[in-house]
Amino acid sequence: MKKLSLLLLISATVAIFACNKEKDVQSSGTVKLELPSVPYNYYGDLQSNAKATLGRVLFYDRHLSINNTIACASCHRQELAFADNVAGSKGFENRLTSRNSPAIQNLSKGGGVLFAGGGTGALFWDGRENTINGLIRRPIANHVEMGLDDLNSLPGKLSKLPYYGQLFKDAYGSEQITIDNLSDAVAMFLGAINATDTRFDRSIPGNVTAPEPLTALELQGEQLFNTKYQCNNCHQPSIGGYSSTSFMNIGLDYNVTDKGRGAITNLAEDMGRFKIPNLRNVALTAPYMHDGRFRTLDDVLEHYSHGIKNNPNLDSRLRTTSGDPMRMNISPDEKKAIIAFLNTLTDYNMITAQQFSNPFKLQN
């Protein structure tokens, strides 16, 4: 395999487009593709690292969109745990997505299957995909997000760029670009993105690497989360870190406008049900819910405290013994403690790690 350190000059004369939240490096002039030899800790062999390196370039490359303005990273930003900070993200031609962009992390830990397109994990808010490889193809062909009408035209388009030949050869032994290899490479990159180095992890008894006990307030929040309010019935600590593989209607509306899981299964009982999100880095991923309706974690807790609607499909875990929507009546002090605990689930290393960052840099 060729060296992972790669420096290639790319002539970029495309006009700057205003549809992205981050600086549009690829469209700003002469840039370099900078790939230092930073190992992906998730993989132990050189070829897997080469695949993840290729996947990183593809993830940040705007040439995957129909008009070279949108990359996967446009709506999934590293500093936000690969989520977005708006209710609806901007796709090509400034078209808005109908749902909030979820965080991309810990996908290989209960949220999907990493290798060869197999598996049964539920992905997207409505679970319409069950493999990471399948997840990757959806936004590229989506008429709002990246808008490439013919997915099969993408290999030919990318083959004209000067940097992909060697990257594909390092990863797959051939310069030939295929949709399967493209999807697999991005899946390898996403599979390496895991939020596991948090204060919560370091507080677990037996952690001798860097033990860091939680504060009294954080411990109170953990107790409230797991015991008094039983939030862990849905956000399970054993599955990818306070996540779940199931769907739930939490009573956001009396009558649903977005069918959620029901649009996939066509089952009445699935209307308004959405995938339960992973809570790793939750403090970074506002706004919350599938439509980004809640701006803060305090707003989320207020929903459970007083705002649960009596939707016909409201989950039984959010009903009282008499069948009414639950009113948790979480006090201000309890909200403060729960939010303090949720903040311990932030992995600051993941959101700053060089191996997950944009490899396209401006040439000085």
CORUR-V461308 format. One record per backbone hydrogen bond with DSSP energy under -1.0 kcal/mol. NH is the residue of the N-H (numbers start at 0). CO is the residue of the C=O. E is the energy in kcal/mol with one decimal. If there is no record, write none. Layout:
nh=<NH/NH>
co=<CO/CO>
e=<E/E>
This chain:
nh=<9/24/27/30/31/32/33/34/37/42/48/49/50/51/52/53/54/55/56/57/58/59/63/64/65/72/73/74/76/79/80/81/90/91/93/94/96/99/105/108/117/122/126/128/131/134/135/137/140/145/146/147/152/153/156/157/158/160/166/167/168/169/170/171/172/181/182/183/184/185/186/187/188/189/190/192/193/195/199/201/203/206/211/218/219/220/221/222/223/224/225/226/227/228/230/232/233/234/235/235/238/242/247/260/261/261/262/263/264/265/269/270/271/272/273/274/275/278/280/281/283/284/287/291/293/299/300/301/302/303/304/305/306/308/310/313/314/317/318/319/322/325/327/328/334/335/336/337/338/339/340/341/342/343/344/345/350/352/355/356/360/362>
co=<30/22/24/9/360/7/358/5/35/39/44/45/46/47/48/49/50/51/52/53/54/55/60/61/145/58/70/71/82/76/77/76/94/144/90/91/88/289/192/105/114/128/123/122/112/130/131/133/136/138/141/139/149/150/152/153/154/157/162/163/164/165/166/167/168/177/178/179/180/181/182/183/184/185/186/189/191/193/343/197/200/203/201/214/215/216/217/218/219/220/221/222/222/223/224/229/230/230/233/242/235/235/273/272/258/269/259/260/260/261/266/267/258/269/247/124/245/241/344/278/280/281/293/288/287/295/296/297/298/299/300/301/302/250/308/310/248/314/315/323/319/317/303/304/330/331/332/333/334/335/336/337/338/340/341/342/346/348/352/353/31/29>
e=<-2.2/-1.8/-1.7/-1.5/-3.8/-1.6/-3.0/-1.4/-2.4/-2.3/-1.9/-2.3/-2.2/-2.3/-2.3/-2.3/-2.6/-2.0/-1.7/-2.4/-2.4/-1.4/-1.2/-1.8/-2.8/-1.8/-1.4/-1.1/-2.8/-1.8/-1.8/-2.4/-4.1/-1.6/-1.3/-1.4/-2.5/-3.4/-2.2/-1.7/-1.7/-2.7/-1.0/-1.2/-1.5/-1.9/-1.9/-1.1/-1.6/-1.4/-3.0/-2.6/-1.9/-1.6/-1.7/-2.7/-2.1/-1.8/-1.0/-2.9/-2.0/-2.7/-1.7/-3.4/-2.0/-2.5/-2.7/-2.5/-2.6/-2.1/-2.3/-2.1/-2.0/-2.9/-2.6/-1.4/-1.1/-1.0/-2.3/-2.3/-1.1/-2.0/-1.8/-2.6/-2.1/-2.2/-2.3/-2.2/-2.5/-2.5/-2.6/-2.5/-1.1/-2.7/-2.5/-1.7/-1.6/-2.4/-1.2/-2.6/-1.4/-2.0/-2.3/-3.1/-1.9/-1.3/-1.5/-1.3/-2.2/-2.5/-1.5/-1.3/-2.2/-2.0/-2.1/-2.6/-2.2/-1.8/-2.2/-1.9/-2.2/-1.0/-3.1/-1.5/-1.5/-1.5/-2.4/-2.0/-1.7/-1.7/-1.8/-2.9/-1.8/-2.9/-1.9/-2.1/-2.5/-2.1/-1.6/-2.9/-1.9/-2.8/-1.7/-1.8/-2.6/-2.2/-1.8/-2.7/-2.7/-1.9/-2.1/-2.6/-2.0/-1.4/-1.6/-1.2/-1.2/-1.4/-1.3/-1.5/-3.1/-2.3>
